[in-house]
């Protein structure tokens, strides 16, 4: 049973939460055990967030909520003890319950609805736990102080960083084609947080893949990429954030028609990937074999892929053609296209399928389409002088320890933010 469980990395948020709680105990001892450390700890745990900007947002919400809750808490206990002596009675409980209405309503009026929970927590901590022999003003002050101490500890702890350099003058390229095929694994929450932190710290990161942008949407969900990604084997540069193609190497309509004639003569089908405005369309004639039918049935459900059963129009910009068939048929077609009059004007790749035994692929691009050109284009556009590729294959500048996106995340951190005492 244990072998089937997933044990993710213990992240910084977990460690900082534990450290924050311990600091609450230290402050409690330094105050000669005055106050209630529970409220301090609750504030710390709420403020310790994956991202620093999120911490400040939570700290602000907690502060607003504390002030509102403390105000109404003080009014309530003064009413119950000094004006209408109903403390710790059914009538008193009714008053406390009714006061929840103005507490929450106040957060609505001042447009701080997210602080309503904290307001109620502070309000109830004051009105429910107050003792009649305690000075109500001092009691409210101490409960408020407990919370503010926790907010300060939470912000300080969450802002703490190990002494690291930041390599901001290099473009880091995550090479996914030697990872899992297709890219099925998703980043663990820890890896997502670490990558996003590095991006906010100035990491210049792009992704490189021979696949379409659609294949990146799920595994890279929640990653705040700030640079376009190299897709379709360097035939296009896609901006995920803006949902637009920044640059593309196009196969001319005349060349595409000549290639299609050769494919038709071989009695084979192809999938033509083309841009219609800023949308990627996949055109096809028919589904000839089981591999094509399986690919079509699996991928057509994606909202990022648009399959159309017809030829592309003259206004569409063809990026690449893909053919999958039995290996012997692919070998013959590869020879026919390579030796044709268009062979010198295109880049043609062929390789066996990992998913369909006995099948192979052919992919045809503009002759200038390659990852190196697109990476160089990115470097020129962003004023970056050098690049580092990270992947599982030996030909990358940095070899990841495993065939997964999470292994790339580890290498990114190791190389973007090395410890200051390392060379």
C-alpha positions in Angstrom: 0.0 0.0 0.0 2.8 2.4 0.9 4.6 1.7 -2.4 1.6 3.2 -4.2 1.6 6.5 -2.3 3.2 9.6 -3.7 5.6 11.2 -1.3 6.3 14.7 -2.7 9.2 16.9 -1.6 8.8 18.7 1.7 8.5 22.3 0.5 9.7 25.6 2.0 6.2 26.5 3.0 6.0 23.4 5.3 9.4 24.1 6.9 8.7 27.8 7.3 5.3 27.1 8.9 7.1 24.9 11.5 9.7 27.6 12.0 7.1 30.2 12.4 5.2 28.3 15.1 8.5 27.7 17.0 9.2 31.5 16.9 5.7 32.1 18.3 6.7 30.0 21.3 10.0 31.9 21.7 8.1 35.3 21.6 5.6 33.8 24.2 8.5 33.0 26.5 10.1 36.4 26.0 6.8 38.0 27.0 6.9 36.0 30.3 4.1 33.7 29.0 1.7 36.6 28.5 -0.8 36.4 25.8 -2.3 33.3 24.1 0.2 31.9 21.5 -2.5 30.0 19.7 -3.8 33.2 18.1 -0.2 34.2 17.1 0.3 30.8 15.5 -2.9 30.9 13.6 -1.9 34.2 12.1 1.6 32.8 11.2 0.1 29.8 9.5 -2.3 31.9 7.5 0.4 34.4 6.4 3.0 31.8 5.3 2.2 31.4 1.6 4.0 30.0 -1.5 4.6 33.4 -2.9 5.7 36.6 -1.1 3.1 38.8 -2.8 0.5 36.4 -1.6 1.8 36.6 1.9 1.4 40.4 1.9 -2.1 40.0 0.7 -3.0 37.6 3.4 -1.2 39.7 6.0 -3.3 42.7 4.9 -6.5 40.7 5.0 -5.6 39.4 8.5 -4.9 42.9 9.7 -8.2 44.3 8.5 -10.1 41.4 9.8 -8.4 41.7 13.2 -9.3 45.3 13.6 -12.9 44.8 12.6 -13.3 41.7 14.9 -11.6 43.5 17.8 -13.8 46.5 17.5 -17.1 44.6 17.5 -15.7 42.2 20.2 -15.0 45.1 22.5 -18.4 46.6 22.0 -20.1 43.2 22.7 -18.2 42.3 25.9 -18.8 45.9 27.2 -22.5 45.5 26.5 -22.7 42.0 28.1 -20.8 42.9 31.3 -21.4 46.6 32.0 -24.6 47.7 30.3 -26.8 44.5 30.2 -25.4 41.8 32.5 -26.0 38.8 30.3 -22.5 37.4 30.0 -22.4 33.6 29.8 -26.2 33.3 29.5 -28.5 32.3 26.7 -29.3 35.9 26.0 -25.6 36.7 25.9 -25.0 33.8 23.4 -27.9 35.2 21.3 -26.2 38.7 21.3 -22.8 37.2 20.2 -24.6 35.3 17.4 -26.4 38.4 16.2 -23.3 40.5 16.2 -21.8 38.2 13.6 -24.1 40.1 11.1 -22.6 43.5 11.5 -19.1 42.0 11.7 -19.5 40.4 8.2 -21.6 43.2 6.8 -18.8 45.7 7.7 -16.3 43.8 5.5 -18.9 43.9 2.7 -19.4 47.7 3.1 -15.7 48.5 3.0 -15.2 46.0 0.1 -13.0 43.6 2.1 -15.1 40.5 1.9 -12.0 38.2 2.0 -11.4 39.5 5.6 -14.8 38.4 6.8 -13.5 35.0 8.1 -10.7 36.6 10.1 -13.0 39.2 11.5 -15.3 36.5 12.8 -12.4 34.5 14.2 -11.1 37.5 16.2 -14.6 38.5 17.3 -15.4 35.1 18.6 -12.0 34.6 20.2 -12.7 37.8 22.2 -16.4 37.3 23.1 -16.4 33.6 23.8 -13.1 33.3 25.8 -13.3 36.5 27.8 -13.5 36.2 31.6 -15.6 38.6 33.6 -12.7 39.5 36.0 -10.5 40.7 33.2 -10.2 44.3 32.0 -12.0 44.1 28.7 -9.8 46.8 27.1 -6.7 45.0 28.1 -8.1 41.7 27.0 -9.0 43.0 23.6 -5.6 44.7 23.3 -3.8 41.5 24.1 -5.8 39.4 21.7 -5.1 42.0 19.0 -1.5 42.1 19.9 -1.2 38.3 19.7 -2.6 38.3 16.2 -0.3 41.2 15.0 2.7 39.5 16.4 1.8 36.4 14.3 1.3 38.5 11.2 4.8 40.1 11.6 6.4 36.7 12.3 4.6 35.2 9.2 5.8 38.0 6.9 9.4 37.8 8.2 9.6 34.1 8.0 8.1 33.9 4.5 10.4 36.6 3.2 13.5 34.7 4.5 15.7 33.3 1.7 18.9 31.3 1.6 21.9 33.3 0.3 21.8 32.5 -3.4 23.0 34.1 -6.6 20.6 34.6 -9.5 21.7 34.0 -13.0 19.7 36.5 -14.9 21.9 36.9 -18.0 21.2 33.5 -19.5 18.2 32.0 -21.3 17.2 28.6 -19.8 15.6 26.3 -22.3 13.7 23.3 -20.9 13.9 20.6 -23.6 10.8 18.3 -23.3 11.2 16.0 -26.3 13.5 13.7 -24.5 11.2 13.6 -21.5 8.1 11.4 -21.3 6.4 10.9 -24.6 3.9 12.4 -24.8 4.3 14.8 -21.9 1.9 13.1 -19.5 3.4 14.0 -16.1 2.4 17.2 -14.3 4.6 19.3 -12.1 4.2 18.6 -8.4 3.0 21.6 -6.4 6.5 22.1 -5.0 8.0 22.3 -8.4 5.3 24.7 -9.6 6.0 27.0 -6.7 9.8 26.9 -7.1 9.6 27.7 -10.9 7.1 30.5 -10.3 9.4 31.9 -7.6 12.4 31.8 -9.9 10.3 33.5 -12.7 9.4 36.3 -10.3 13.1 36.6 -9.4 14.1 37.2 -13.0 14.5 33.7 -14.5 14.5 33.8 -18.3 12.8 30.5 -19.2 11.4 29.0 -22.4 10.2 25.6 -23.3 11.3 23.7 -26.4 9.2 20.9 -27.9 8.4 19.3 -31.3 4.8 19.2 -30.3 2.0 21.8 -30.6 1.2 24.3 -27.9 -1.8 22.2 -26.9 0.5 19.5 -25.5 1.9 22.1 -23.0 -1.3 23.4 -21.6 -2.0 20.7 -19.0 1.6 19.9 -17.8 2.5 23.6 -17.5 -0.8 24.7 -16.0 -0.3 27.4 -13.3 3.3 28.2 -14.5 3.6 31.9 -15.1 5.8 31.8 -18.1 7.0 35.3 -19.2 8.6 34.3 -22.5 7.2 32.6 -25.7 7.8 28.9 -26.1 9.5 27.1 -29.0 7.0 24.6 -30.5 6.6 22.3 -33.5 10.3 21.6 -33.6 11.2 25.2 -34.0 8.7 26.0 -36.7 6.8 28.4 -34.4 7.2 30.6 -31.3 4.0 30.7 -29.2 3.1 33.1 -26.4 1.0 31.1 -23.9 0.0 34.2 -21.9 -1.2 36.1 -24.9 -2.4 33.1 -26.8 -0.7 34.2 -30.0 2.0 33.0 -32.4 4.9 35.4 -32.2 6.8 34.0 -35.1 6.5 31.1 -37.6 8.4 29.5 -40.5 5.8 28.9 -43.1 5.7 26.3 -45.9 4.5 28.0 -49.1 1.2 27.0 -50.6 2.8 25.8 -53.8 5.3 23.7 -51.9 2.6 22.3 -49.8 0.5 21.3 -52.8 3.5 19.5 -54.4 4.1 17.6 -51.2 0.4 16.7 -51.0 0.5 15.3 -54.5 3.4 12.9 -53.6 1.5 11.8 -50.5 -1.7 11.3 -52.4 0.2 9.3 -55.1 1.4 7.0 -52.3 -2.3 6.6 -51.2 -1.5 7.9 -47.8 -3.1 10.6 -45.5 -1.5 13.5 -43.8 -2.4 16.0 -41.1 -1.7 19.6 -42.2 -1.1 22.0 -39.3 -1.8 25.5 -40.4 -2.5 28.9 -38.9 -5.8 30.5 -39.6 -5.4 34.0 -38.2 -3.9 33.0 -34.8 -5.6 29.6 -34.5 -3.9 26.3 -35.2 -6.0 24.2 -37.5 -5.4 20.6 -38.4 -6.6 19.6 -41.8 -7.0 16.0 -43.1 -8.7 14.1 -45.9 -9.4 10.7 -44.3 -8.2 8.3 -41.6 -6.3 5.5 -43.3 -4.9 3.4 -40.4 -5.4 2.5 -36.7 -2.7 4.9 -35.6 -4.4 7.9 -37.3 -7.8 6.9 -35.9 -6.4 6.6 -32.4 -4.6 9.9 -32.5 -7.6 11.6 -33.9 -10.0 10.2 -31.3 -7.7 11.1 -28.4 -6.7 14.6 -29.5 -9.9 16.0 -31.1 -11.4 16.4 -27.6 -8.8 19.0 -26.7 -10.2 22.6 -26.8 -6.7 23.6 -28.2 -6.9 21.4 -31.3 -9.2 22.0 -34.2 -9.5 19.2 -36.7 -11.1 20.0 -40.0 -11.9 17.4 -42.7 -10.8 19.4 -45.8 -7.8 21.0 -47.4 -6.5 24.3 -46.1 -7.4 27.5 -47.8 -5.0 29.6 -49.7 -5.0 32.1 -46.8 -3.9 29.6 -44.2 -0.3 29.5 -43.3 1.0 25.9 -43.3 3.5 25.2 -40.5 4.1 21.5 -40.9 2.7 18.2 -42.3 2.6 15.1 -40.3 2.2 11.5 -41.6 2.0 8.3 -39.5 1.9 4.9 -41.1 3.5 1.5 -41.3 7.3 1.8 -41.1 7.9 0.4 -44.6 5.4 2.8 -46.2 6.9 5.7 -44.3 10.4 4.8 -45.5 9.3 4.8 -49.2 7.4 8.1 -48.8 10.4 9.7 -47.1 12.6 8.7 -50.1 10.0 10.0 -52.6 9.7 13.4 -50.9 13.4 13.8 -50.2 14.3 13.1 -53.9 11.5 15.3 -55.3 11.9 18.8 -56.6 10.7 20.2 -53.3 13.2 18.1 -51.2 15.8 20.9 -51.1 13.2 23.5 -50.0 12.0 21.7 -46.9 13.2 20.0 -43.7 11.9 16.4 -43.5 12.2 14.2 -40.4 11.3 10.6 -39.8 11.4 8.5 -36.7 9.7 5.4 -35.2 6.6 5.8 -33.1 6.9 5.0 -29.4 3.1 4.5 -29.0 2.3 2.4 -32.1 4.4 -0.6 -32.7 5.6 -1.0 -36.3 4.6 2.6 -37.2 6.8 5.6 -38.0 6.3 9.3 -38.4 7.2 11.8 -41.1 7.1 15.5 -40.3 7.8 18.2 -42.9 8.7 21.8 -42.1 10.1 24.9 -43.7 13.8 24.3 -44.2 14.7 27.2 -41.8 12.5 25.8 -39.0 14.7 24.6 -36.1 14.9 25.1 -32.4 18.3 26.8 -32.6 17.0 29.6 -34.9 14.0 30.2 -32.6 16.2 30.3 -29.5 18.5 32.7 -31.1 15.6 34.9 -32.1 14.4 34.9 -28.5 17.9 35.8 -27.3 18.1 38.7 -29.8 14.6 40.0 -28.9 15.3 39.9 -25.1 18.9 41.0 -25.3 20.3 37.7 -23.9 23.9 36.7 -24.8 23.9 33.0 -24.0 21.5 30.0 -23.4 21.5 26.8 -21.4 19.4 23.8 -22.4 18.1 21.4 -19.8 16.8 17.9 -20.6 17.3 14.2 -20.1 19.5 13.7 -23.2 23.2 13.9 -23.1 23.4 16.6 -25.8 21.8 19.2 -23.5 24.0 21.6 -21.7 22.5 20.4 -18.4 21.4 16.8 -18.1 18.3 16.3 -15.9 18.5 13.4 -13.5 15.2 11.9 -14.6 12.7 11.8 -17.5 10.2 14.1 -16.0 9.2 17.8 -15.7 10.0 17.7 -12.0 13.6 16.8 -12.7 13.9 19.8 -15.0 12.5 22.0 -12.2 15.3 20.7 -9.8 18.0 21.5 -12.3 16.6 25.0 -13.0 16.8 25.8 -9.3 20.3 24.4 -9.0 21.6 26.4 -11.9 19.5 29.6 -11.7 19.9 30.1 -8.0 23.2 28.5 -6.9 24.4 29.1 -3.3 26.6 32.1 -3.0 29.5 30.1 -1.6 29.5 27.7 -4.6 31.5 28.4 -7.7 
